[in-house]
Amino acid sequence: MTVGHSAYGPEELAVNKGTGPYVCGLDAAMDVVGGKWKALILWALDDGGTLRFGQLKRQVPGVSEKMLIQHLRELEADGIVHREVYREVPPRVEYSLTEMGKGLNAALGPLGAWANQHMEQILAAKQRDVA
């Protein structure tokens, strides 16, 4: 099966969050990891293991508290991130990757390697867009 083809028949298409059926696996993956900060959150959790909210915020420079909370909730709902709440005073919340999250992070590795390999061309193209 290639990336552009769906494994689902027309009557059993998986549903994209609020926008209709997925066209292929890549469409489903982008629905899960889409967003400016999600990949960076995944990398931070992969690198740091289990992290508290403040630690995670420091590992993802530039992310606002609101966006970090939103993306963590979405990743938790998608089964990518596990949120553990400890009932103590003061309350403690820790985030970690699920097995599915670890697999997604591993799948993103080649994409990061591709970007590193082509960084100069990517930056040059972005500069042309700005000019």
Secondary structure as the mmCIF struct_conf table of DSSP 4:
data_model
#
loop_
_struct_conf.conf_type_id
_struct_conf.id
_struct_conf.beg_label_comp_id
_struct_conf.beg_label_asym_id
_struct_conf.beg_label_seq_id
_struct_conf.end_label_comp_id
_struct_conf.end_label_asym_id
_struct_conf.end_label_seq_id
TURN_TY1_P TURN_TY1_P1 VAL A 3 GLY A 4
BEND BEND1 HIS A 5 HIS A 5
BEND BEND2 ALA A 7 TYR A 8
HELX_RH_3T_P HELX_RH_3T_P1 PRO A 10 GLU A 12
HELX_LH_PP_P HELX_LH_PP_P1 LEU A 13 ALA A 14
STRN STRN1 VAL A 15 ASN A 16
TURN_TY1_P TURN_TY1_P2 LYS A 17 THR A 19
STRN STRN2 GLY A 20 PRO A 21
BEND BEND3 VAL A 23 CYS A 24
HELX_RH_AL_P HELX_RH_AL_P1 GLY A 25 VAL A 33
BEND BEND4 GLY A 35 GLY A 35
TURN_TY1_P TURN_TY1_P3 LYS A 36 TRP A 37
HELX_RH_AL_P HELX_RH_AL_P2 LYS A 38 GLY A 48
BEND BEND5 THR A 50 THR A 50
STRN STRN3 LEU A 51 ARG A 52
HELX_RH_AL_P HELX_RH_AL_P3 PHE A 53 GLN A 59
BEND BEND6 VAL A 60 VAL A 60
TURN_TY1_P TURN_TY1_P4 PRO A 61 GLY A 62
HELX_RH_AL_P HELX_RH_AL_P4 GLU A 65 ALA A 77
TURN_TY1_P TURN_TY1_P5 ASP A 78 GLY A 79
BEND BEND7 ILE A 80 ILE A 80
STRN STRN4 VAL A 81 TYR A 86
BEND BEND8 GLU A 88 PRO A 90
STRN STRN5 ARG A 92 LEU A 97
HELX_RH_AL_P HELX_RH_AL_P5 GLU A 99 GLN A 117
TURN_TY1_P TURN_TY1_P6 HIS A 118 HIS A 118
HELX_RH_AL_P HELX_RH_AL_P6 MET A 119 VAL A 130
#
